């Protein structure tokens, strides 16, 4: 078994929990002193950092949600002065959903080490050539992979987007051994190989690190069988680091979470009560090493299970099951978290009303597609076809601007869809 940091990844349970206790005590003191939001929520429940004695005391603290982060935009959640922040990222570049994450130099070092663990668990080392498919920009994904690859000494191709044929040509010419991509992008690579009449066996590719979107075991089987690679899952959480939170080992029996940096919990999303290991519920994460942007009991919205059973790989950190669904009205597509409010705000702005709509997500030919169905109503009615076409074109552009990419848009008659269901996900991911 290869580990990047064996002594940390294979610590015994008592050592892990002692480190968590010490780091969490330090984090609580820092956020109480430096972050007004946390200080207020602690005082509201008559809690002081010195009251924290055991890990079980964590359950006394309130949760934090993405809305809390938005309310404190841009720097209200930072626990260090801005002069100590050397990197700024955002989960999405959307003015209607603003969140900013800051990173100190030490945060970036920890992130690089976590990604080095991820890449090493996938079987990569200094002899590998890693092609990074996601776009380099304000979001975190590609930068974490690049830093982790630098840590293990691998060669990096920071392609960051680009059309699939160009990705395939570079993959062939540069002798790429590992692809980091979303599942839809990886499946798109497979389709492009077929269209270009190239045999995957002629590539040097041996490994795929796939994440940022839900993907099924059928997707894994197709990638592994037809690309002749080993495909492993990685869990990204943009509000924390992006990639580098949890990842699969060669056993592919759950994703190891870095418990020396995070404390995970599972709660019932309805009652908010903690659930025992093995129960399915919402994942809650507390960061215990982040300096600039610590999160205490952050509700991720992702549904999963946690197990502390030993893994055959030898790593001792807990594992979460693969994530296929969420407990809120949101879905992940093309590496971005999408909520119905993004479309709803556009419709209200353009129509002056609140027309009913539904977002339909499908996977066609290995690619995720989104169709927005909008119900015709008094605020969307045209006596001339030309006016209707013009409105649809304008709405199409506005929705694309809000989401960051284009979606199909259809005006439909009342009764076409269930008005209470904002999202229909037909990707059959489980």
Helices and strands as residue ranges (DSSP letters): H 6-9, H 13-34, H 36-44, G 49-51, G 55-60, H 66-71, G 82-84, E 87-89, E 101-103, H 105-121, E 129-132, H 141-152, E 155-157, H 164-173, E 178-181, H 183-195, G 200-202, E 207-211, H 217-227, E 230-237, E 242-248, E 255-257, E 262-267, E 281-287, E 298-304, E 306-307, E 319-320, E 330-333, E 336-339, H 340-351, E 357-364, E 367-375, H 385-403, E 408-412, E 423-425
